[in-house]
Amino acid sequence: MRMNEPYFHRRPWHLARHMVSGVFALLPLAVGTLGLGMAIYHWVEGLAWSDSFLNAAMLLGGMGPVDPLHTTAGKWLAGLYALFAGVVFLVLAGVMLAPVMHHVLQRFHMDSAAGDKDGR
């Protein structure tokens, strides 16, 4: 291994470590959001816990609800939960992709710095 190699080539576990730490940092947010959705579907709409989990997980994953809603309060709360779950989905995806994009941008920076011989 040469000394002038970029840092991320000398340590291949660096990217994976950052991705795993991001997942564990936001795991409470994902579990809490899933629990909130399950509670809404179970207590407001009267669905079983398994059906509540399915509906909340589908919304959190960006798909949509499975069971039809019957009460007006349930429709309002499910709509608000869907908006919140959409934002949480984007945050989770951003945190997962941030280390990869950082790695790619470091690669471009290293390539441009290596090609710039006169110091400009």
KOLLO-313326 format. One record per residue (C-alpha): residue number from 1; residue in one letter; x, y, z. Coordinates in Angstrom, 3 decimals. Layout:
<paro><bado>NUM</bado><lolo>a</lolo><x>X</x><y>Y</y><z>Z</z></paro>
...
//
This chain:
<paro><bado>1</bado><lolo>m</lolo><x>0.000</x><y>0.000</y><z>0.000</z></paro>
<paro><bado>2</bado><lolo>r</lolo><x>1.398</x><y>3.340</y><z>-1.031</z></paro>
<paro><bado>3</bado><lolo>m</lolo><x>1.339</x><y>6.342</y><z>1.265</z></paro>
<paro><bado>4</bado><lolo>n</lolo><x>-0.197</x><y>8.678</y><z>-1.318</z></paro>
<paro><bado>5</bado><lolo>e</lolo><x>-3.355</x><y>6.579</y><z>-1.647</z></paro>
<paro><bado>6</bado><lolo>p</lolo><x>-6.542</x><y>8.277</y><z>-0.465</z></paro>
<paro><bado>7</bado><lolo>y</lolo><x>-7.676</x><y>7.499</y><z>3.064</z></paro>
<paro><bado>8</bado><lolo>f</lolo><x>-10.813</x><y>5.633</y><z>2.044</z></paro>
<paro><bado>9</bado><lolo>h</lolo><x>-8.788</x><y>3.176</y><z>-0.061</z></paro>
<paro><bado>10</bado><lolo>r</lolo><x>-6.613</x><y>2.265</y><z>2.912</z></paro>
<paro><bado>11</bado><lolo>r</lolo><x>-9.600</x><y>1.588</y><z>5.149</z></paro>
<paro><bado>12</bado><lolo>p</lolo><x>-12.325</x><y>-0.308</y><z>3.254</z></paro>
<paro><bado>13</bado><lolo>w</lolo><x>-14.543</x><y>-0.676</y><z>6.332</z></paro>
<paro><bado>14</bado><lolo>h</lolo><x>-14.854</x><y>3.107</y><z>6.706</z></paro>
<paro><bado>15</bado><lolo>l</lolo><x>-17.914</x><y>3.458</y><z>4.447</z></paro>
<paro><bado>16</bado><lolo>a</lolo><x>-19.726</x><y>0.481</y><z>5.971</z></paro>
<paro><bado>17</bado><lolo>r</lolo><x>-19.058</x><y>1.751</y><z>9.491</z></paro>
<paro><bado>18</bado><lolo>h</lolo><x>-20.618</x><y>5.127</y><z>8.684</z></paro>
<paro><bado>19</bado><lolo>m</lolo><x>-23.657</x><y>3.511</y><z>7.088</z></paro>
<paro><bado>20</bado><lolo>v</lolo><x>-24.215</x><y>1.222</y><z>10.077</z></paro>
<paro><bado>21</bado><lolo>s</lolo><x>-23.795</x><y>4.079</y><z>12.559</z></paro>
<paro><bado>22</bado><lolo>g</lolo><x>-26.383</x><y>6.111</y><z>10.629</z></paro>
<paro><bado>23</bado><lolo>v</lolo><x>-28.841</x><y>3.235</y><z>10.748</z></paro>
<paro><bado>24</bado><lolo>f</lolo><x>-28.403</x><y>2.761</y><z>14.489</z></paro>
<paro><bado>25</bado><lolo>a</lolo><x>-28.674</x><y>6.501</y><z>15.103</z></paro>
<paro><bado>26</bado><lolo>l</lolo><x>-32.077</x><y>6.693</y><z>13.416</z></paro>
<paro><bado>27</bado><lolo>l</lolo><x>-33.415</x><y>3.311</y><z>14.490</z></paro>
<paro><bado>28</bado><lolo>p</lolo><x>-35.321</x><y>4.848</y><z>17.449</z></paro>
<paro><bado>29</bado><lolo>l</lolo><x>-36.982</x><y>7.323</y><z>15.057</z></paro>
<paro><bado>30</bado><lolo>a</lolo><x>-38.092</x><y>4.523</y><z>12.732</z></paro>
<paro><bado>31</bado><lolo>v</lolo><x>-39.358</x><y>2.312</y><z>15.565</z></paro>
<paro><bado>32</bado><lolo>g</lolo><x>-41.116</x><y>5.239</y><z>17.250</z></paro>
<paro><bado>33</bado><lolo>t</lolo><x>-42.803</x><y>6.275</y><z>14.017</z></paro>
<paro><bado>34</bado><lolo>l</lolo><x>-43.914</x><y>2.708</y><z>13.388</z></paro>
<paro><bado>35</bado><lolo>g</lolo><x>-45.293</x><y>2.486</y><z>16.938</z></paro>
<paro><bado>36</bado><lolo>l</lolo><x>-47.172</x><y>5.772</y><z>16.518</z></paro>
<paro><bado>37</bado><lolo>g</lolo><x>-48.794</x><y>4.524</y><z>13.324</z></paro>
<paro><bado>38</bado><lolo>m</lolo><x>-49.709</x><y>1.220</y><z>14.920</z></paro>
<paro><bado>39</bado><lolo>a</lolo><x>-51.335</x><y>3.032</y><z>17.848</z></paro>
<paro><bado>40</bado><lolo>i</lolo><x>-53.339</x><y>5.275</y><z>15.508</z></paro>
<paro><bado>41</bado><lolo>y</lolo><x>-54.640</x><y>2.375</y><z>13.464</z></paro>
<paro><bado>42</bado><lolo>h</lolo><x>-55.354</x><y>0.190</y><z>16.506</z></paro>
<paro><bado>43</bado><lolo>w</lolo><x>-57.052</x><y>2.665</y><z>18.836</z></paro>
<paro><bado>44</bado><lolo>v</lolo><x>-58.781</x><y>4.992</y><z>16.383</z></paro>
<paro><bado>45</bado><lolo>e</lolo><x>-59.800</x><y>2.535</y><z>13.666</z></paro>
<paro><bado>46</bado><lolo>g</lolo><x>-60.060</x><y>-0.567</y><z>15.838</z></paro>
<paro><bado>47</bado><lolo>l</lolo><x>-57.791</x><y>-2.724</y><z>13.684</z></paro>
<paro><bado>48</bado><lolo>a</lolo><x>-55.943</x><y>-5.703</y><z>15.134</z></paro>
<paro><bado>49</bado><lolo>w</lolo><x>-52.299</x><y>-5.140</y><z>16.096</z></paro>
<paro><bado>50</bado><lolo>s</lolo><x>-51.093</x><y>-7.206</y><z>13.138</z></paro>
<paro><bado>51</bado><lolo>d</lolo><x>-53.215</x><y>-5.187</y><z>10.688</z></paro>
<paro><bado>52</bado><lolo>s</lolo><x>-52.117</x><y>-1.967</y><z>12.383</z></paro>
<paro><bado>53</bado><lolo>f</lolo><x>-48.485</x><y>-2.991</y><z>11.950</z></paro>
<paro><bado>54</bado><lolo>l</lolo><x>-49.060</x><y>-3.798</y><z>8.274</z></paro>
<paro><bado>55</bado><lolo>n</lolo><x>-50.715</x><y>-0.450</y><z>7.526</z></paro>
<paro><bado>56</bado><lolo>a</lolo><x>-48.138</x><y>1.574</y><z>9.467</z></paro>
<paro><bado>57</bado><lolo>a</lolo><x>-45.212</x><y>-0.275</y><z>7.891</z></paro>
<paro><bado>58</bado><lolo>m</lolo><x>-46.620</x><y>0.172</y><z>4.394</z></paro>
<paro><bado>59</bado><lolo>l</lolo><x>-47.013</x><y>3.915</y><z>4.945</z></paro>
<paro><bado>60</bado><lolo>l</lolo><x>-43.566</x><y>4.224</y><z>6.492</z></paro>
<paro><bado>61</bado><lolo>g</lolo><x>-42.092</x><y>2.334</y><z>3.541</z></paro>
<paro><bado>62</bado><lolo>g</lolo><x>-43.712</x><y>4.729</y><z>1.081</z></paro>
<paro><bado>63</bado><lolo>m</lolo><x>-46.338</x><y>2.343</y><z>-0.296</z></paro>
<paro><bado>64</bado><lolo>g</lolo><x>-49.728</x><y>3.293</y><z>1.163</z></paro>
<paro><bado>65</bado><lolo>p</lolo><x>-52.371</x><y>1.870</y><z>3.476</z></paro>
<paro><bado>66</bado><lolo>v</lolo><x>-53.828</x><y>-1.615</y><z>2.975</z></paro>
<paro><bado>67</bado><lolo>d</lolo><x>-57.132</x><y>-1.524</y><z>4.880</z></paro>
<paro><bado>68</bado><lolo>p</lolo><x>-59.857</x><y>1.065</y><z>4.201</z></paro>
<paro><bado>69</bado><lolo>l</lolo><x>-60.571</x><y>3.556</y><z>6.975</z></paro>
<paro><bado>70</bado><lolo>h</lolo><x>-64.119</x><y>4.016</y><z>8.253</z></paro>
<paro><bado>71</bado><lolo>t</lolo><x>-64.090</x><y>6.893</y><z>10.759</z></paro>
<paro><bado>72</bado><lolo>t</lolo><x>-63.500</x><y>10.550</y><z>10.005</z></paro>
<paro><bado>73</bado><lolo>a</lolo><x>-61.013</x><y>10.868</y><z>12.863</z></paro>
<paro><bado>74</bado><lolo>g</lolo><x>-59.133</x><y>7.822</y><z>11.586</z></paro>
<paro><bado>75</bado><lolo>k</lolo><x>-58.913</x><y>9.313</y><z>8.103</z></paro>
<paro><bado>76</bado><lolo>w</lolo><x>-57.570</x><y>12.610</y><z>9.443</z></paro>
<paro><bado>77</bado><lolo>l</lolo><x>-55.039</x><y>10.966</y><z>11.733</z></paro>
<paro><bado>78</bado><lolo>a</lolo><x>-53.946</x><y>8.507</y><z>9.038</z></paro>
<paro><bado>79</bado><lolo>g</lolo><x>-53.481</x><y>11.393</y><z>6.600</z></paro>
<paro><bado>80</bado><lolo>l</lolo><x>-51.330</x><y>13.302</y><z>9.070</z></paro>
<paro><bado>81</bado><lolo>y</lolo><x>-49.397</x><y>10.133</y><z>9.866</z></paro>
<paro><bado>82</bado><lolo>a</lolo><x>-48.852</x><y>9.538</y><z>6.144</z></paro>
<paro><bado>83</bado><lolo>l</lolo><x>-47.361</x><y>13.027</y><z>5.736</z></paro>
<paro><bado>84</bado><lolo>f</lolo><x>-45.135</x><y>12.524</y><z>8.773</z></paro>
<paro><bado>85</bado><lolo>a</lolo><x>-44.107</x><y>9.024</y><z>7.646</z></paro>
<paro><bado>86</bado><lolo>g</lolo><x>-43.177</x><y>10.404</y><z>4.223</z></paro>
<paro><bado>87</bado><lolo>v</lolo><x>-40.797</x><y>12.898</y><z>5.811</z></paro>
<paro><bado>88</bado><lolo>v</lolo><x>-39.334</x><y>10.196</y><z>8.061</z></paro>
<paro><bado>89</bado><lolo>f</lolo><x>-38.857</x><y>7.963</y><z>5.002</z></paro>
<paro><bado>90</bado><lolo>l</lolo><x>-36.915</x><y>10.727</y><z>3.242</z></paro>
<paro><bado>91</bado><lolo>v</lolo><x>-34.765</x><y>11.358</y><z>6.330</z></paro>
<paro><bado>92</bado><lolo>l</lolo><x>-33.973</x><y>7.649</y><z>6.698</z></paro>
<paro><bado>93</bado><lolo>a</lolo><x>-33.097</x><y>7.352</y><z>3.003</z></paro>
<paro><bado>94</bado><lolo>g</lolo><x>-30.930</x><y>10.479</y><z>3.192</z></paro>
<paro><bado>95</bado><lolo>v</lolo><x>-29.004</x><y>9.215</y><z>6.190</z></paro>
<paro><bado>96</bado><lolo>m</lolo><x>-28.471</x><y>5.863</y><z>4.470</z></paro>
<paro><bado>97</bado><lolo>l</lolo><x>-27.222</x><y>7.492</y><z>1.253</z></paro>
<paro><bado>98</bado><lolo>a</lolo><x>-25.147</x><y>10.285</y><z>2.825</z></paro>
<paro><bado>99</bado><lolo>p</lolo><x>-22.007</x><y>8.161</y><z>3.436</z></paro>
<paro><bado>100</bado><lolo>v</lolo><x>-22.162</x><y>6.787</y><z>-0.116</z></paro>
<paro><bado>101</bado><lolo>m</lolo><x>-22.505</x><y>10.271</y><z>-1.621</z></paro>
<paro><bado>102</bado><lolo>h</lolo><x>-19.712</x><y>11.529</y><z>0.637</z></paro>
<paro><bado>103</bado><lolo>h</lolo><x>-17.510</x><y>8.701</y><z>-0.603</z></paro>
<paro><bado>104</bado><lolo>v</lolo><x>-18.294</x><y>9.555</y><z>-4.239</z></paro>
<paro><bado>105</bado><lolo>l</lolo><x>-17.616</x><y>13.257</y><z>-3.689</z></paro>
<paro><bado>106</bado><lolo>q</lolo><x>-14.326</x><y>12.438</y><z>-1.952</z></paro>
<paro><bado>107</bado><lolo>r</lolo><x>-13.353</x><y>10.392</y><z>-5.001</z></paro>
<paro><bado>108</bado><lolo>f</lolo><x>-14.022</x><y>13.377</y><z>-7.294</z></paro>
<paro><bado>109</bado><lolo>h</lolo><x>-12.060</x><y>15.677</y><z>-4.986</z></paro>
<paro><bado>110</bado><lolo>m</lolo><x>-9.107</x><y>13.281</y><z>-4.871</z></paro>
<paro><bado>111</bado><lolo>d</lolo><x>-9.112</x><y>12.928</y><z>-8.653</z></paro>
<paro><bado>112</bado><lolo>s</lolo><x>-9.195</x><y>16.691</y><z>-9.209</z></paro>
<paro><bado>113</bado><lolo>a</lolo><x>-6.488</x><y>17.294</y><z>-6.599</z></paro>
<paro><bado>114</bado><lolo>a</lolo><x>-4.242</x><y>14.645</y><z>-8.157</z></paro>
<paro><bado>115</bado><lolo>g</lolo><x>-4.673</x><y>16.159</y><z>-11.620</z></paro>
<paro><bado>116</bado><lolo>d</lolo><x>-3.853</x><y>19.686</y><z>-10.430</z></paro>
<paro><bado>117</bado><lolo>k</lolo><x>-0.027</x><y>19.710</y><z>-10.546</z></paro>
<paro><bado>118</bado><lolo>d</lolo><x>0.687</x><y>23.442</y><z>-10.498</z></paro>
<paro><bado>119</bado><lolo>g</lolo><x>-1.087</x><y>24.151</y><z>-7.177</z></paro>
<paro><bado>120</bado><lolo>r</lolo><x>-4.048</x><y>26.191</y><z>-8.423</z></paro>
//
